[in-house]
Amino acid sequence: MLAPRWYTMAQVAELLGYSVAKVKTLVYSGELRSLKDGGNRRILPQWVDEYVERKAAEPEALELVG
């Protein structure tokens, strides 16, 4: 099976365990990069990874680990 080249907002929500509304908020605020494809937004897998890495590097996330 081929890995997707990009995700829909619903797919990203499922991957992250977020609601679609939260993913839309992240996209529209610029916290999560996306591109417009016709009438739809698409998110590249590396952009999801970048978002997760940034969140994991935040001081609050580090406090939970330590």
Secondary structure, 3 states (H helix, E strand, C coil): CCCCCCECHHHHHHHHCCCHHHHHHHHHHCCCCCEEECCEEEECHHHHHHHHHHHHHCHHHHHHHC
